[in-house]
Amino acid sequence: MSTIESNPKNHPILSISASLQPVTPSPTPPPPLIIPNASAITPTTSLPSSPALFHDDKPIEKLYKKEKQILFEFEQIVKDIRFQLSEQLKCLEQRIETQLSILAEIQEYFRRRADVELEYAKNLDNLHKQIGQKHRAQKARRETWVFHSIYKLWDMIVHDTRHHVKYHTIMSDVCGKYMYDKFNEIAEDTRRMFMKCKSVGLASHEDIEKVLNELQS
């Protein structure tokens, strides 16, 4: 590179300076690489002769989950069926208990009604006897009663009382004997029908249980 410099006397001085490039030392050669014999190399791992086959497990997992869900739903259905079968027998038992309780109440009513009817018939009979005794005791004083129209009303009441005595006596017998015995027969028939229905229900439940067990196995 050349530069021109001026001195105080205006005499140009031409100075040429050569730009010197730095000398880069040559790199030292690396040491020689010593390669051992191929027989001395022992591989730590052996590569497979053929690439490993990888299978996708997602379809199998989905199928397993689906089967598990189906089994779970089936178990729930079986439990529901067994619960319904058990509830059927309970409902049948509750039904017979309610019916027998009602029949017992009806029997009790007719038994007490028979007592009331009999007591009422006895009271009416006593009343009728007292009226008759009084009329016979005062027969001489009451000879003119037959000429009065109101006597017919009195006579009708006395005869009606006598009829009511017979009616309530019969009603007492009907309530105390016929109706009470009749409802005893109804209660026995109801129990017999219940036992028959229960046996049929248990037999059908056993058949259903066999089918459910076969489906579960």
Backbone as CSV, one residue per row, in Angstrom:
resi,resn,N_x,N_y,N_z,CA_x,CA_y,CA_z,C_x,C_y,C_z
1,MET,0.859,-1.183,0.000,0.000,0.000,0.000,0.888,1.223,0.000
2,SER,0.648,2.239,-0.865,1.487,3.443,-0.977,0.753,4.616,-0.428
3,THR,1.487,5.497,0.285,0.915,6.712,0.854,1.800,7.870,0.524
4,ILE,1.240,9.088,0.392,1.997,10.312,0.104,1.919,11.179,1.318
5,GLU,3.084,11.600,1.827,3.153,12.452,3.005,3.771,13.788,2.595
6,SER,3.370,14.844,3.234,3.932,16.192,2.966,4.698,16.654,4.168
7,ASN,5.894,17.284,3.914,6.695,17.819,5.003,6.490,19.314,5.078
8,PRO,7.068,19.960,6.021,6.876,21.407,6.118,7.388,22.152,4.922
9,LYS,8.365,21.660,4.193,8.911,22.365,3.039,8.178,22.022,1.782
10,ASN,7.071,21.447,1.876,6.229,21.077,0.744,6.956,20.211,-0.251
11,HIS,7.853,19.402,0.215,8.493,18.425,-0.666,7.811,17.114,-0.446
12,PRO,7.149,16.699,-1.401,6.436,15.412,-1.222,7.395,14.277,-1.094
13,ILE,7.068,13.514,-0.218,7.890,12.325,0.016,7.008,11.139,-0.244
14,LEU,7.462,10.380,-1.139,6.731,9.174,-1.513,7.267,8.033,-0.685
15,SER,6.397,7.515,0.098,6.803,6.361,0.920,5.928,5.191,0.561
16,ILE,6.551,4.163,0.330,5.848,2.930,-0.054,6.055,1.942,1.066
17,SER,4.961,1.564,1.593,5.028,0.543,2.662,4.244,-0.656,2.214
18,ALA,4.837,-1.721,2.322,4.175,-2.986,1.937,3.488,-3.579,3.148
19,SER,2.294,-3.833,2.913,1.515,-4.470,4.015,1.909,-5.910,4.119
20,LEU,2.374,-6.236,5.242,2.834,-7.598,5.480,1.692,-8.428,6.048
21,GLN,1.426,-9.567,5.465,0.401,-10.495,5.956,1.003,-11.329,7.060
22,PRO,0.257,-11.564,8.125,0.789,-12.424,9.202,0.971,-13.837,8.706
23,VAL,2.041,-14.419,9.130,2.375,-15.786,8.712,1.735,-16.752,9.681
24,THR,0.883,-17.574,9.124,0.191,-18.574,9.961,1.035,-19.817,10.019
25,PRO,1.338,-20.277,11.215,2.172,-21.485,11.298,1.403,-22.680,10.787
26,SER,2.087,-23.542,10.109,1.441,-24.741,9.552,1.069,-25.684,10.673
27,PRO,-0.126,-26.225,10.612,-0.564,-27.136,11.708,0.239,-28.407,11.708
28,THR,0.395,-28.899,12.919,1.122,-30.160,13.064,0.226,-31.297,12.672
29,PRO,0.724,-32.247,11.956,-0.127,-33.376,11.536,-0.542,-34.213,12.724
30,PRO,-1.818,-34.723,12.728,-2.287,-35.555,13.850,-1.557,-36.869,13.887
31,PRO,-1.552,-37.470,15.041,-0.871,-38.764,15.137,-1.585,-39.795,14.287
32,PRO,-0.886,-40.744,13.797,-1.518,-41.760,12.939,-2.543,-42.566,13.709
33,LEU,-3.661,-42.849,13.040,-4.757,-43.625,13.624,-4.449,-45.097,13.502
34,ILE,-4.438,-45.748,14.640,-4.128,-47.178,14.659,-5.442,-47.932,14.640
35,ILE,-5.716,-48.674,13.622,-6.955,-49.450,13.476,-6.647,-50.884,13.826
36,PRO,-7.308,-51.418,14.837,-7.052,-52.817,15.190,-7.657,-53.742,14.160
37,ASN,-7.317,-55.006,14.291,-7.867,-56.001,13.373,-9.364,-56.160,13.569
38,ALA,-10.026,-56.534,12.509,-11.487,-56.703,12.579,-11.879,-57.811,13.523
39,SER,-10.956,-58.811,13.668,-11.283,-59.931,14.555,-11.245,-59.523,16.005
40,ALA,-10.508,-58.417,16.301,-10.413,-57.984,17.701,-11.630,-57.210,18.153
41,ILE,-12.459,-56.757,17.185,-13.652,-55.964,17.552,-14.760,-56.917,17.945
42,THR,-15.257,-56.754,19.167,-16.366,-57.593,19.664,-17.601,-56.719,19.789
43,PRO,-18.615,-56.942,19.009,-19.819,-56.077,19.104,-20.550,-56.313,20.417
44,THR,-20.956,-55.212,21.019,-21.695,-55.310,22.292,-23.146,-55.691,22.073
45,THR,-23.720,-55.236,20.982,-25.121,-55.568,20.684,-25.192,-56.126,19.288
46,SER,-26.101,-57.070,19.140,-26.287,-57.683,17.825,-27.586,-57.189,17.239
47,LEU,-27.566,-56.714,16.064,-28.756,-56.228,15.382,-29.560,-57.396,14.861
48,PRO,-30.841,-57.291,14.909,-31.658,-58.397,14.396,-31.497,-58.531,12.906
49,SER,-31.582,-59.781,12.492,-31.426,-60.043,11.067,-32.556,-59.448,10.257
50,SER,-33.753,-59.398,10.885,-34.924,-58.821,10.202,-35.571,-57.804,11.122
51,PRO,-36.150,-56.750,10.620,-36.783,-55.732,11.485,-37.955,-56.319,12.242
52,ALA,-38.114,-55.859,13.526,-39.205,-56.357,14.368,-40.537,-55.838,13.855
53,LEU,-41.516,-56.708,13.950,-42.858,-56.343,13.494,-43.627,-55.726,14.652
54,PHE,-44.140,-54.548,14.459,-44.924,-53.845,15.483,-46.393,-53.888,15.091
55,HIS,-47.249,-54.353,16.041,-48.689,-54.448,15.806,-49.396,-53.318,16.545
56,ASP,-50.479,-52.847,15.989,-51.286,-51.794,16.614,-52.269,-52.438,17.589
57,ASP,-52.140,-52.121,18.897,-52.991,-52.722,19.934,-54.293,-51.963,20.144
58,LYS,-54.528,-50.865,19.473,-55.737,-50.072,19.715,-57.018,-50.815,19.357
59,PRO,-57.102,-51.485,18.204,-58.348,-52.235,17.921,-58.637,-53.309,18.956
60,ILE,-57.597,-53.999,19.434,-57.803,-55.037,20.453,-58.280,-54.416,21.757
61,GLU,-57.697,-53.273,22.103,-58.104,-52.593,23.329,-59.544,-52.103,23.241
62,LYS,-59.925,-51.577,22.078,-61.314,-51.138,21.894,-62.277,-52.308,21.993
63,LEU,-61.901,-53.437,21.384,-62.758,-54.623,21.446,-62.896,-55.117,22.882
64,TYR,-61.795,-55.077,23.627,-61.837,-55.510,25.025,-62.749,-54.601,25.847
65,LYS,-62.638,-53.291,25.630,-63.493,-52.349,26.362,-64.958,-52.545,26.003
66,LYS,-65.220,-52.804,24.723,-66.601,-53.014,24.294,-67.186,-54.271,24.926
67,GLU,-66.406,-55.351,24.944,-66.876,-56.581,25.578,-67.097,-56.377,27.076
68,LYS,-66.208,-55.630,27.698,-66.357,-55.356,29.124,-67.613,-54.537,29.395
69,GLN,-67.898,-53.570,28.533,-69.108,-52.762,28.686,-70.361,-53.609,28.491
70,ILE,-70.320,-54.514,27.511,-71.471,-55.395,27.265,-71.711,-56.304,28.467
71,LEU,-70.633,-56.854,29.029,-70.775,-57.714,30.204,-71.323,-56.935,31.397
72,PHE,-70.858,-55.703,31.547,-71.352,-54.875,32.653,-72.845,-54.590,32.500
73,GLU,-73.260,-54.228,31.280,-74.678,-53.969,31.039,-75.512,-55.235,31.237
74,PHE,-74.972,-56.377,30.820,-75.697,-57.633,31.003,-75.865,-57.955,32.488
75,GLU,-74.817,-57.713,33.275,-74.905,-57.948,34.717,-75.967,-57.050,35.348
76,GLN,-76.031,-55.814,34.899,-77.048,-54.900,35.423,-78.453,-55.375,35.063
77,ILE,-78.619,-55.872,33.843,-79.931,-56.376,33.414,-80.323,-57.598,34.244
78,VAL,-79.355,-58.485,34.483,-79.633,-59.688,35.283,-80.028,-59.298,36.710
79,LYS,-79.308,-58.344,37.283,-79.655,-57.880,38.630,-81.050,-57.275,38.658
80,ASP,-81.386,-56.520,37.628,-82.713,-55.905,37.563,-83.804,-56.968,37.447
81,ILE,-83.548,-58.000,36.645,-84.538,-59.078,36.499,-84.726,-59.809,37.826
82,ARG,-83.634,-60.119,38.498,-83.742,-60.809,39.786,-84.435,-59.938,40.826
83,PHE,-84.170,-58.646,40.779,-84.852,-57.736,41.705,-86.355,-57.715,41.439
84,GLN,-86.730,-57.700,40.156,-88.148,-57.711,39.814,-88.818,-59.017,40.243
85,LEU,-88.124,-60.130,40.079,-88.686,-61.413,40.517,-88.899,-61.431,42.027
86,SER,-87.917,-60.908,42.750,-88.057,-60.845,44.208,-89.196,-59.917,44.614
87,GLU,-89.325,-58.791,43.906,-90.391,-57.845,44.222,-91.766,-58.429,43.902
88,GLN,-91.836,-59.291,42.897,-93.117,-59.922,42.574,-93.616,-60.766,43.744
89,LEU,-92.724,-61.566,44.322,-93.126,-62.394,45.465,-93.478,-61.530,46.675
90,LYS,-92.700,-60.468,46.892,-93.018,-59.574,48.006,-94.375,-58.909,47.800
91,CYS,-94.639,-58.486,46.569,-95.925,-57.857,46.266,-97.070,-58.842,46.472
92,LEU,-96.846,-60.097,46.082,-97.877,-61.116,46.275,-98.137,-61.353,47.759
93,GLU,-97.068,-61.404,48.553,-97.233,-61.601,49.992,-97.931,-60.404,50.644
94,GLN,-97.548,-59.206,50.237,-98.211,-58.018,50.780,-99.684,-57.982,50.383
95,ARG,-99.975,-58.442,49.179,-101.359,-58.462,48.714,-102.210,-59.408,49.563
96,ILE,-101.696,-60.613,49.822,-102.470,-61.571,50.609,-102.621,-61.087,52.049
97,GLU,-101.573,-60.452,52.584,-101.676,-59.924,53.947,-102.742,-58.840,54.037
98,THR,-102.778,-57.962,53.035,-103.786,-56.897,53.035,-105.185,-57.475,52.901
99,GLN,-105.349,-58.440,52.000,-106.667,-59.039,51.804,-107.146,-59.757,53.061
100,LEU,-106.259,-60.503,53.700,-106.652,-61.204,54.925,-106.967,-60.227,56.054
101,SER,-106.244,-59.125,56.097,-106.539,-58.111,57.119,-107.924,-57.506,56.907
102,ILE,-108.253,-57.220,55.638,-109.578,-56.667,55.341,-110.669,-57.680,55.672
103,LEU,-110.436,-58.941,55.312,-111.418,-59.981,55.632,-111.605,-60.123,57.144
104,ALA,-110.510,-60.018,57.875,-110.609,-60.102,59.335,-111.424,-58.936,59.894
105,GLU,-111.239,-57.746,59.316,-112.021,-56.589,59.764,-113.505,-56.777,59.461
106,ILE,-113.800,-57.337,58.282,-115.205,-57.573,57.929,-115.822,-58.608,58.862
107,GLN,-115.061,-59.655,59.163,-115.560,-60.663,60.104,-115.831,-60.058,61.476
108,GLU,-114.909,-59.217,61.921,-115.095,-58.575,63.220,-116.336,-57.682,63.219
109,TYR,-116.546,-56.994,62.100,-117.738,-56.143,62.003,-119.018,-56.969,62.130
110,PHE,-119.107,-58.068,61.383,-120.323,-58.879,61.429,-120.498,-59.564,62.785
111,ARG,-119.397,-59.902,63.434,-119.518,-60.492,64.767,-120.110,-59.488,65.752
112,ARG,-119.581,-58.262,65.699,-120.110,-57.231,66.588,-121.520,-56.812,66.177
113,ARG,-121.769,-56.799,64.873,-123.124,-56.476,64.391,-124.123,-57.525,64.879
114,ALA,-123.720,-58.779,64.911,-124.607,-59.830,65.418,-124.933,-59.598,66.892
115,ASP,-123.912,-59.199,67.667,-124.165,-58.914,69.085,-125.117,-57.731,69.250
116,VAL,-124.888,-56.689,68.429,-125.748,-55.501,68.518,-127.182,-55.838,68.111
117,GLU,-127.317,-56.586,67.024,-128.655,-56.954,66.551,-129.387,-57.815,67.584
118,LEU,-128.662,-58.738,68.188,-129.289,-59.593,69.192,-129.697,-58.790,70.424
119,GLU,-128.808,-57.884,70.846,-129.133,-57.042,72.001,-130.312,-56.125,71.696
120,TYR,-130.322,-55.588,70.483,-131.432,-54.717,70.087,-132.746,-55.500,70.012
121,ALA,-132.684,-56.726,69.508,-133.889,-57.563,69.445,-134.405,-57.876,70.853
122,LYS,-133.498,-58.144,71.776,-133.920,-58.417,73.153,-134.569,-57.186,73.782
123,ASN,-133.977,-56.016,73.544,-134.551,-54.786,74.101,-135.934,-54.498,73.503
124,LEU,-136.058,-54.702,72.191,-137.367,-54.502,71.566,-138.386,-55.512,72.091
125,ASP,-137.943,-56.736,72.305,-138.859,-57.755,72.831,-139.308,-57.397,74.245
126,ASN,-138.362,-56.911,75.066,-138.739,-56.478,76.418,-139.716,-55.306,76.366
127,LEU,-139.451,-54.373,75.439,-140.363,-53.240,75.289,-141.757,-53.711,74.868
128,HIS,-141.801,-54.640,73.926,-143.092,-55.149,73.464,-143.833,-55.875,74.587
129,LYS,-143.113,-56.631,75.395,-143.744,-57.338,76.511,-144.276,-56.359,77.558
130,GLN,-143.504,-55.326,77.848,-143.949,-54.338,78.836,-145.209,-53.614,78.364
131,ILE,-145.251,-53.271,77.073,-146.442,-52.603,76.537,-147.654,-53.536,76.608
132,GLY,-147.450,-54.810,76.284,-148.553,-55.769,76.339,-149.054,-55.988,77.758
133,GLN,-148.112,-56.096,78.710,-148.522,-56.285,80.105,-149.297,-55.072,80.622
134,LYS,-148.827,-53.905,80.288,-149.517,-52.691,80.734,-150.907,-52.592,80.109
135,HIS,-151.019,-52.975,78.848,-152.318,-52.898,78.176,-153.304,-53.899,78.778
136,ARG,-152.823,-55.078,79.127,-153.704,-56.064,79.740,-154.096,-55.652,81.163
137,ALA,-153.151,-55.007,81.861,-153.465,-54.574,83.229,-154.508,-53.466,83.233
138,GLN,-154.513,-52.646,82.219,-155.459,-51.525,82.151,-156.525,-51.764,81.074
139,LYS,-156.866,-53.014,80.866,-157.821,-53.348,79.809,-159.189,-52.735,80.060
140,ALA,-159.630,-52.708,81.310,-160.956,-52.160,81.619,-161.013,-50.665,81.321
141,ARG,-159.931,-49.971,81.555,-159.912,-48.531,81.324,-159.729,-48.204,79.842
142,ARG,-159.245,-49.162,79.068,-158.930,-48.891,77.664,-159.957,-49.513,76.704
143,GLU,-161.126,-49.854,77.229,-162.124,-50.453,76.348,-162.602,-49.472,75.277
144,THR,-162.563,-48.200,75.570,-163.044,-47.193,74.618,-161.966,-46.750,73.627
145,TRP,-160.752,-47.288,73.760,-159.669,-46.864,72.857,-159.965,-47.250,71.405
146,VAL,-160.663,-48.308,71.253,-160.904,-48.792,69.893,-161.786,-47.845,69.094
147,PHE,-162.462,-46.946,69.760,-163.335,-46.009,69.054,-162.580,-44.762,68.574
148,HIS,-161.320,-44.677,68.926,-160.518,-43.517,68.529,-159.570,-43.908,67.387
149,SER,-159.428,-42.979,66.459,-158.558,-43.261,65.303,-157.083,-43.368,65.690
150,ILE,-156.676,-42.671,66.729,-155.283,-42.718,67.163,-154.907,-44.082,67.710
151,TYR,-155.916,-44.881,68.086,-155.652,-46.228,68.596,-155.005,-47.103,67.523
152,LYS,-155.411,-46.875,66.281,-154.831,-47.662,65.189,-153.324,-47.407,65.069
153,LEU,-152.925,-46.159,65.306,-151.490,-45.846,65.265,-150.762,-46.568,66.384
154,TRP,-151.321,-46.547,67.574,-150.690,-47.239,68.704,-150.587,-48.740,68.433
155,ASP,-151.675,-49.314,67.948,-151.685,-50.752,67.668,-150.673,-51.117,66.572
156,MET,-150.532,-50.242,65.573,-149.563,-50.497,64.502,-148.133,-50.441,65.037
157,ILE,-147.846,-49.516,65.944,-146.505,-49.410,66.526,-146.172,-50.662,67.331
158,VAL,-147.150,-51.168,68.091,-146.909,-52.370,68.899,-146.629,-53.572,68.007
159,HIS,-147.441,-53.744,66.972,-147.214,-54.861,66.060,-145.888,-54.704,65.287
160,ASP,-145.568,-53.481,64.926,-144.303,-53.240,64.211,-143.106,-53.557,65.104
161,THR,-143.231,-53.275,66.389,-142.157,-53.614,67.327,-141.954,-55.120,67.379
162,ARG,-143.047,-55.844,67.379,-142.943,-57.298,67.391,-142.267,-57.801,66.116
163,HIS,-142.582,-57.218,64.986,-141.946,-57.617,63.728,-140.445,-57.283,63.735
164,HIS,-140.110,-56.148,64.322,-138.692,-55.763,64.396,-137.909,-56.711,65.302
165,VAL,-138.556,-57.224,66.324,-137.886,-58.209,67.176,-137.503,-59.435,66.357
166,LYS,-138.422,-59.927,65.556,-138.130,-61.092,64.718,-137.048,-60.762,63.676
167,TYR,-137.179,-59.574,63.075,-136.221,-59.196,62.027,-134.799,-59.111,62.577
168,HIS,-134.614,-58.442,63.698,-133.267,-58.263,64.249,-132.718,-59.560,64.841
169,THR,-133.600,-60.440,65.296,-133.128,-61.752,65.747,-132.570,-62.552,64.572
170,ILE,-133.295,-62.519,63.456,-132.804,-63.204,62.251,-131.518,-62.555,61.754
171,MET,-131.470,-61.218,61.800,-130.268,-60.504,61.354,-129.064,-60.861,62.217
172,SER,-129.292,-61.053,63.502,-128.205,-61.457,64.392,-127.685,-62.840,64.023
173,ASP,-128.596,-63.748,63.700,-128.166,-65.090,63.284,-127.400,-65.047,61.961
174,VAL,-127.875,-64.212,61.035,-127.198,-64.115,59.734,-125.783,-63.563,59.896
175,CYS,-125.663,-62.490,60.675,-124.338,-61.869,60.843,-123.402,-62.747,61.665
176,GLY,-123.942,-63.371,62.705,-123.074,-64.129,63.603,-122.710,-65.504,63.104
177,LYS,-123.547,-66.090,62.276,-123.284,-67.459,61.818,-122.969,-67.498,60.328
178,TYR,-123.939,-67.112,59.519,-123.770,-67.266,58.076,-122.637,-66.386,57.542
179,MET,-122.691,-65.077,57.836,-121.685,-64.162,57.292,-120.297,-64.449,57.859
180,TYR,-120.210,-64.731,59.145,-118.908,-65.016,59.755,-118.295,-66.275,59.151
181,ASP,-119.120,-67.324,59.024,-118.618,-68.566,58.427,-118.280,-68.380,56.946
182,LYS,-119.082,-67.571,56.259,-118.830,-67.335,54.840,-117.491,-66.639,54.626
183,PHE,-117.192,-65.669,55.441,-115.914,-64.972,55.288,-114.747,-65.836,55.756
184,ASN,-115.000,-66.790,56.618,-113.963,-67.776,56.933,-113.615,-68.605,55.702
185,GLU,-114.634,-69.005,54.961,-114.401,-69.757,53.725,-113.651,-68.904,52.697
186,ILE,-114.037,-67.627,52.606,-113.349,-66.735,51.659,-111.879,-66.586,52.037
187,ALA,-111.595,-66.475,53.335,-110.205,-66.352,53.781,-109.409,-67.613,53.457
188,GLU,-110.018,-68.779,53.659,-109.327,-70.031,53.335,-109.080,-70.151,51.831
189,ASP,-110.076,-69.769,51.031,-109.890,-69.799,49.575,-108.787,-68.834,49.145
190,THR,-108.737,-67.683,49.786,-107.696,-66.705,49.453,-106.311,-67.242,49.790
191,ARG,-106.175,-67.878,50.943,-104.881,-68.477,51.309,-104.489,-69.588,50.331
192,ARG,-105.458,-70.401,49.942,-105.168,-71.492,49.016,-104.744,-70.950,47.647
193,MET,-105.423,-69.917,47.178,-105.044,-69.299,45.905,-103.659,-68.663,45.998
194,PHE,-103.355,-68.082,47.150,-102.030,-67.478,47.336,-100.931,-68.531,47.261
195,MET,-101.130,-69.662,47.927,-100.119,-70.715,47.904,-99.932,-71.265,46.494
196,LYS,-101.029,-71.392,45.760,-100.919,-71.888,44.391,-100.184,-70.888,43.504
197,CYS,-100.534,-69.613,43.626,-99.850,-68.577,42.838,-98.372,-68.494,43.202
198,LYS,-98.070,-68.643,44.485,-96.675,-68.576,44.913,-95.872,-69.744,44.362
199,SER,-96.470,-70.948,44.376,-95.760,-72.114,43.839,-95.513,-71.965,42.341
200,VAL,-96.518,-71.455,41.618,-96.340,-71.226,40.177,-95.267,-70.168,39.936
201,GLY,-95.287,-69.107,40.741,-94.283,-68.058,40.596,-92.879,-68.558,40.881
202,LEU,-92.724,-69.367,41.931,-91.397,-69.905,42.250,-90.889,-70.824,41.143
203,ALA,-91.793,-71.635,40.576,-91.382,-72.523,39.478,-90.927,-71.718,38.263
204,SER,-91.680,-70.683,37.920,-91.284,-69.846,36.777,-89.996,-69.091,37.069
205,HIS,-89.805,-68.668,38.311,-88.569,-67.980,38.677,-87.363,-68.911,38.560
206,GLU,-87.546,-70.177,38.927,-86.450,-71.140,38.783,-86.065,-71.321,37.316
207,ASP,-87.073,-71.385,36.440,-86.776,-71.510,35.007,-86.025,-70.283,34.498
208,ILE,-86.449,-69.119,34.936,-85.768,-67.891,34.506,-84.342,-67.852,35.039
209,GLU,-84.142,-68.302,36.282,-82.793,-68.330,36.859,-81.884,-69.277,36.079
210,LYS,-82.425,-70.410,35.650,-81.621,-71.340,34.857,-81.172,-70.693,33.549
211,VAL,-82.096,-69.988,32.894,-81.747,-69.321,31.634,-80.694,-68.243,31.872
212,LEU,-80.843,-67.481,32.943,-79.866,-66.430,33.245,-78.493,-67.016,33.550
213,ASN,-78.466,-68.124,34.288,-77.181,-68.761,34.594,-76.514,-69.303,33.335
214,GLU,-77.329,-69.843,32.420,-76.760,-70.327,31.160,-76.200,-69.177,30.331
215,LEU,-76.886,-68.043,30.345,-76.387,-66.893,29.594,-75.113,-66.328,30.211
216,GLN,-75.008,-66.396,31.532,-73.817,-65.872,32.197,-72.612,-66.785,32.044
217,SER,-72.862,-68.090,31.899,-71.743,-69.032,31.802,-71.130,-69.023,30.404
